[in-house]
Amino acid sequence: MFVNRIPHRRQRALLATALAFSACSAPESQTTTSDNRELARALQAPAGPGEHPTTGKPTHWIEPSQVPTPQPLVKTPKRGEPPAAIPEPSRGASSPIRKGILPTGMCPVRRQKALFRDTVASFAARNRLSVASFLRINGLALAAEAPLVHKKHYVIASGAYGEHLQGGRSLGPTTSQYIVINPSRAWGQPFAVDLLKRAIAQVFQKLPGGNRPVIEDLSIEHGGCLVPHREHRGGLEADVGLFHRQAVRHLTIASADNFDARREWLFLRVLLESGLVTRVIVDRKVQAMLYREAKRQGATADQLARWLQYPRTTKWAALIVHGGGHDNHTHIKFRCPKDGCAAPVELPDVDVQAELPDDNTPDDDDPPSDAP
């Protein structure tokens, strides 16, 4: 009666336990079959080298003498070293260099596929490059209207002088005229560093009493990747904070209350008239304040059309163009002089009218237009 009340699963478990207990307590002659006795004798017998203890067949064991010797690790080039610094055996067909990817610490060479009926000019404009830059980094000698090979990948991002900076000069630590956030990221071509220093010095000379701009990034000492930037590889780009009326120690968004358009416009005019700046990227709202300041300083319509994209919406219509995320600094692109990047440069003497009244008109009040 008691057994019938137990569930079937528990009955089977109890039965298995009872059988196992009886098997353990029974004599060996009654519970062990002939096959089990042979298996027990094989397990107790010593096995030969390289043989399975039961089957006696060779196993996949490897002798210590057959273990391959470990290969030495390939040294990773330091940041800024050219691809030639990699040992030759590691530069085979599967090397990442063949695929356009440079070693750790160096920027990858970014490529883009040409579309159907793409020309040099259309491909460069779509990828935010000038025609001259596109031809230089791809090693081509074509006209702007020349067609490109359909679906072929062309380089769209590479350092101006490879992926490293040679003979660079540091902007140095913070001075009485500018603030350097990180001196290790403030290396550039000699002419670019000299041009920035002298342009800021001219602002303090002609419009004294203002506050210092904040300089964020140029390049690292030997060039190469500078996270999080896509550029800033060869010492030809600089992120310079805006001039403000109140003292700041970090990049600050420009507004009508704190932005010093007069000193900022003088600084940019010195750089533009040097002939060594190819592009200045800054937010459209900042351009609106610079546009009004340039008109107050007596700039002609032709000069405004050549210098400022505002109030037009056409991309790359001038030297100063719109760029998202550039409302607290300017991104300045340089080009080396004809005599080389280490050649001395002559700074233009820009006239400025310091006695003009302040302009308190609201930002971006002019309607956009494609006419100069």
C-alpha positions in Angstrom: 0.0 0.0 0.0 2.8 2.4 0.9 4.6 1.7 -2.4 1.6 2.4 -4.5 1.3 5.9 -3.0 4.8 6.9 -4.1 5.0 8.7 -7.5 6.4 6.7 -10.4 9.5 8.8 -10.7 10.4 8.2 -7.1 9.7 4.5 -7.4 12.2 4.3 -10.2 14.8 6.2 -8.3 14.3 4.0 -5.2 14.6 0.9 -7.3 17.8 2.1 -9.0 19.3 2.9 -5.6 18.4 -0.5 -4.3 20.0 -2.3 -7.2 23.2 -0.3 -7.0 23.5 -1.0 -3.3 22.9 -4.7 -3.9 25.5 -4.7 -6.7 28.1 -3.2 -4.4 27.5 -5.6 -1.6 27.3 -8.7 -3.9 30.4 -10.9 -4.6 32.5 -10.0 -7.6 32.0 -13.3 -9.2 28.3 -12.6 -9.4 28.2 -9.0 -10.5 31.1 -8.6 -12.8 30.9 -9.9 -16.3 33.9 -11.1 -18.3 34.1 -7.9 -20.3 34.2 -5.8 -17.2 37.0 -7.9 -15.8 39.1 -7.5 -18.9 38.5 -3.7 -18.8 39.6 -3.6 -15.1 42.8 -5.5 -15.9 43.6 -3.2 -18.8 43.2 -0.1 -16.6 45.5 -1.6 -13.9 48.2 -2.5 -16.5 50.9 0.2 -17.2 50.4 1.8 -20.7 53.2 2.1 -23.1 54.4 5.5 -24.4 52.1 7.0 -26.9 49.4 4.4 -26.4 45.9 4.6 -25.1 45.5 2.8 -21.8 42.7 0.6 -23.1 43.0 0.3 -26.9 46.8 0.5 -27.1 46.6 2.6 -30.2 48.9 5.7 -30.7 47.4 8.9 -29.5 47.9 12.5 -30.7 50.3 13.4 -28.0 53.2 15.7 -29.0 56.7 15.1 -27.7 58.4 18.1 -26.1 61.0 18.1 -28.9 58.2 18.5 -31.4 56.7 21.6 -29.9 57.4 24.6 -32.3 59.6 27.3 -31.0 57.7 30.6 -30.3 58.3 33.3 -32.9 59.5 36.8 -31.8 56.8 39.4 -31.7 56.9 42.1 -34.4 57.6 45.5 -32.9 54.8 47.9 -33.5 56.1 51.2 -35.0 55.8 54.3 -32.8 53.2 56.9 -33.5 54.3 58.9 -36.5 56.8 56.4 -37.9 56.5 55.8 -41.7 55.4 52.3 -43.0 59.1 51.5 -43.8 59.7 51.1 -40.1 57.8 47.8 -40.2 60.1 44.7 -40.7 60.0 43.4 -44.2 58.7 39.9 -43.4 55.5 41.4 -42.0 54.7 43.4 -45.1 53.5 40.5 -47.3 50.4 40.1 -49.4 48.2 40.0 -46.3 49.8 43.1 -44.7 47.3 45.8 -43.7 49.4 48.3 -45.6 48.4 46.7 -48.9 44.8 47.3 -47.9 45.4 51.0 -47.2 45.5 50.7 -43.4 48.6 52.0 -41.7 50.0 50.6 -38.5 48.8 51.4 -35.0 49.3 55.1 -34.1 49.0 56.2 -37.7 45.9 57.4 -39.5 44.2 55.0 -41.9 44.2 56.1 -45.5 40.5 56.6 -46.2 39.1 55.8 -49.7 35.8 56.4 -51.4 34.3 54.8 -54.5 33.8 56.9 -57.6 30.2 57.0 -58.8 28.9 56.7 -62.4 29.9 59.8 -64.5 32.0 61.2 -61.6 34.6 63.8 -62.6 37.5 65.1 -60.5 35.6 68.2 -59.5 32.3 66.4 -58.5 34.2 63.7 -56.6 36.3 66.2 -54.7 33.3 68.4 -53.9 31.2 65.5 -52.6 34.0 64.5 -50.3 34.8 68.0 -49.2 38.2 68.3 -50.9 39.6 70.8 -53.2 40.6 69.6 -56.7 44.3 70.3 -56.0 44.2 68.3 -52.7 42.5 65.4 -54.4 45.0 65.3 -57.2 47.9 65.6 -54.8 47.0 62.8 -52.4 46.1 60.5 -55.3 49.2 61.3 -57.4 47.2 62.3 -60.4 47.6 64.9 -63.1 44.1 65.5 -64.5 41.9 68.4 -65.4 38.9 69.2 -63.1 36.5 68.0 -65.8 38.3 64.7 -66.4 36.1 61.6 -65.7 37.1 59.1 -63.1 37.0 55.3 -63.3 33.6 54.0 -62.2 33.7 52.1 -58.9 37.4 52.7 -58.4 38.4 53.7 -54.9 40.3 57.0 -54.6 42.0 58.4 -51.5 40.0 61.1 -49.7 42.0 61.5 -46.5 45.8 61.4 -46.1 48.4 63.5 -44.4 49.8 66.3 -46.5 53.3 64.9 -46.2 52.5 61.2 -45.7 51.3 60.4 -42.2 54.1 62.0 -40.2 55.5 65.4 -39.3 59.2 66.1 -39.8 60.9 69.2 -38.5 57.8 70.4 -36.7 57.8 73.2 -34.1 55.9 73.4 -30.9 53.6 76.3 -30.1 54.9 76.0 -26.6 53.1 76.4 -23.2 50.6 79.1 -22.3 51.9 82.7 -22.7 50.5 86.1 -21.9 48.8 86.2 -25.4 47.3 82.8 -25.8 46.3 79.6 -23.8 47.5 76.2 -25.0 45.3 73.4 -23.7 47.8 70.6 -24.3 51.3 71.4 -25.5 51.9 67.8 -26.7 49.1 68.3 -29.2 50.3 71.8 -30.4 53.0 70.8 -32.9 52.9 72.2 -36.4 54.9 73.1 -39.5 57.3 75.9 -38.6 55.7 78.5 -40.8 52.2 77.7 -39.4 53.3 78.1 -35.8 55.1 81.3 -36.6 52.1 82.7 -38.5 49.7 81.9 -35.6 52.0 83.6 -33.0 52.6 86.7 -35.0 48.9 87.1 -36.0 47.8 86.9 -32.4 50.6 89.4 -31.4 49.3 91.8 -34.1 45.8 91.6 -32.5 47.2 92.5 -29.1 49.3 95.3 -30.6 46.5 97.0 -32.5 43.6 96.2 -30.2 45.1 96.0 -26.7 43.3 95.1 -23.5 41.5 92.0 -24.7 41.5 88.5 -23.5 43.6 85.6 -24.7 42.3 83.0 -27.2 42.4 79.3 -26.4 44.4 77.0 -28.8 43.3 73.4 -28.7 44.9 71.1 -31.3 47.4 71.3 -34.2 49.3 68.0 -34.4 51.4 65.7 -32.3 55.2 65.9 -32.4 55.8 63.3 -35.1 52.4 63.5 -36.8 49.9 60.8 -37.3 46.5 60.1 -35.9 45.1 62.7 -33.4 41.9 61.4 -31.9 39.1 62.4 -32.5 40.1 64.3 -35.6 40.2 63.1 -39.1 42.8 65.7 -40.0 45.6 67.3 -37.9 48.1 64.8 -39.1 50.9 66.8 -40.8 51.0 70.1 -38.9 48.9 72.0 -41.4 45.6 72.4 -39.4 44.9 74.3 -36.2 41.9 74.6 -33.9 41.9 78.1 -32.4 39.3 79.3 -30.0 37.5 82.5 -30.6 38.3 85.9 -29.1 35.9 86.8 -26.2 35.3 89.9 -24.2 35.3 87.9 -20.9 38.3 85.8 -19.9 37.9 82.1 -20.7 40.2 79.1 -20.2 38.4 76.6 -22.5 36.6 76.7 -25.8 33.4 78.8 -25.3 30.5 79.1 -27.6 30.2 82.5 -29.2 27.2 84.7 -28.4 26.4 88.4 -28.9 27.3 89.1 -25.3 30.7 87.6 -25.1 32.1 87.3 -28.7 34.7 89.9 -29.7 34.0 90.2 -33.4 36.5 93.1 -33.9 39.5 91.2 -32.6 38.5 87.9 -34.2 38.1 89.6 -37.6 41.5 91.2 -37.4 43.1 87.9 -36.5 41.4 86.1 -39.5 42.2 89.0 -41.9 45.9 88.7 -41.1 45.8 85.0 -41.8 43.8 85.3 -45.0 45.9 88.1 -46.5 49.1 86.1 -45.9 48.0 83.9 -48.7 48.9 80.7 -46.8 45.4 79.8 -45.6 43.3 77.6 -47.8 40.2 77.2 -45.6 38.7 78.5 -42.4 35.7 76.5 -41.0 33.5 78.2 -38.5 29.8 78.1 -37.7 27.3 80.2 -39.7 26.1 82.2 -36.7 29.7 83.3 -36.0 30.1 84.2 -39.7 27.0 86.5 -39.4 28.8 88.5 -36.7 32.0 88.6 -38.7 30.1 89.7 -41.8 28.7 92.7 -40.0 32.1 93.6 -38.5 33.8 93.3 -41.9 31.2 95.7 -43.4 31.8 98.1 -40.6 35.5 98.0 -41.2 34.9 99.0 -44.9 35.2 95.7 -46.7 33.9 95.8 -50.3 31.3 93.4 -51.8 34.0 91.6 -53.7 36.1 91.1 -50.5 33.1 89.9 -48.6 32.2 87.4 -51.3 35.8 86.1 -51.5 36.3 85.8 -47.7 32.9 84.8 -46.2 30.4 82.2 -47.3 27.7 84.0 -45.3 24.9 84.9 -46.3 25.1 82.4 -49.1 24.3 78.8 -48.7 26.6 77.5 -51.4 29.2 75.2 -50.0 32.9 76.1 -50.4 31.9 79.5 -51.9 34.6 81.4 -50.0 37.7 80.9 -47.8 35.6 81.0 -44.6 32.9 78.4 -44.7 30.3 76.8 -42.4 31.0 73.7 -40.4 28.9 72.1 -37.8 30.3 72.0 -34.3 32.5 75.0 -34.9 30.6 77.6 -32.9 33.4 77.8 -30.3 36.5 77.7 -32.4 37.8 78.0 -36.0 39.5 75.2 -37.9 42.3 76.7 -40.0 44.0 74.9 -42.9 47.4 76.1 -44.1 49.5 75.5 -47.1 53.3 75.6 -47.1 55.1 78.5 -48.8 56.8 77.9 -52.2 60.2 77.8 -50.5 59.2 75.1 -48.1 57.4 74.7 -44.8 60.4 76.0 -42.8 60.8 79.2 -44.9 60.1 82.5 -43.1 56.9 84.2 -43.9 56.1 87.9 -44.2 53.0 89.0 -42.2 50.8 91.6 -43.8 50.0 94.8 -41.9 46.2 95.0 -41.7 44.5 98.3 -40.9 41.8 98.3 -38.3 39.4 101.0 -37.0 39.2 100.6 -33.3 37.0 103.6 -32.6 33.9 102.2 -34.3 30.8 101.8 -32.0 29.7 98.3 -31.0 27.2 96.5 -33.2 24.4 95.1 -31.2 22.2 93.8 -34.0 20.8 90.2 -33.5 22.6 87.3 -35.0 21.9 85.9 -38.4 19.2 88.4 -39.3 20.2 88.7 -43.0 18.2 86.3 -45.3 20.3 83.6 -47.0 21.1 84.2 -50.6 23.2 82.7 -53.3 24.2 86.1 -54.6 27.4 87.6 -53.3 
